[in-house]
Amino acid sequence: MDALGENGVMKNPTIELATHEDIEQIVDLRQHCMPHVPTSKSLVEWQFFKNPLGTANVYVIRSSAGLVSMIATLPRNIRVRGEVRKGRTMVDIMTVPAYRGKGIAHQHGFRCWQDMTDACEIAYILPNQHSEKSFRRAGWTELMRVPLRLIKVASGALKPFHNVYQKVESFDSRATEVWNRCPFPVGVHRDADYLNWRYSKPDSVYSQFMIGDDQGVIVLKLFSDGTNSLAHICELFVADSQPSVVEDALRFCHDFAARSGADTLTCWMSEGHVDESVYTAFGFKLEHPERFIFFKPAIASDKALKEIPWHFSQGDSDVY
């Protein structure tokens, strides 16, 4: 069945949920639509089929030649005021050029919205500038700009760190306990199972640390584009409210960046976050990228979450 009828008009396309058997076709579609983004069979399998919370909903439309469009929603538990609730994030919104402008994206988006509504799931998304307007029209709530912050790395310019930072290959129940003690009102639930899956992304290298034995978690990633060298703070969360521990952890991250030859240290830190003042005093400057984070409430009372500082980190984006 071909998804296009006469005159290029959509002919009752069927939206299906992809299965593990579709991995190679998903890879082909991603390489066709996003040739600038590295992809592989192992990456697709990790992202969509190895999540500890379950298989992603990968919505696809087929033609006689293969997949022509897809949107995926990945399971994400969201912790709201101490309660762990079902949630999702939406990724990989793409349609091959010949099938664009035919209403596919609208049909896909409606199906995703309805499925998440029926399942009572909170959702968030970081669309690019090209698709941002469509999410506004579809009823998604603008939450904030991507809260990118950065500081230039200067060797020997800061006080030394004092806490013990234990490098770990994987996280255990201590990381879950640290997260459960964090005073953040809302954010992706970061237990050990989630962290170990998130930072097992194929073809990516992360440096993972416990602060002390049970005081905090840090995940760092290095990136170079041939001209600039960056160190990303993918995760940094500390049990309870301990500004001095957060400050010391930032000293450790700066030292890591300097020793790794990075020019810049970056992070995400929402305005109004409980740790914002520590980052500001440390020297992080808030950028203002033309990139927004949107969310979809699960129930009416979730609309109030727009007024609460979410805990977002660079690890909440599948890019990092």
Order of alpha helices (4+ residues) and beta strands (2+ residues): beta-alpha-alpha-beta-beta-beta-beta-beta-alpha-beta-alpha-beta-beta-beta-alpha-beta-alpha-beta-beta-beta-alpha-beta-alpha-beta-beta
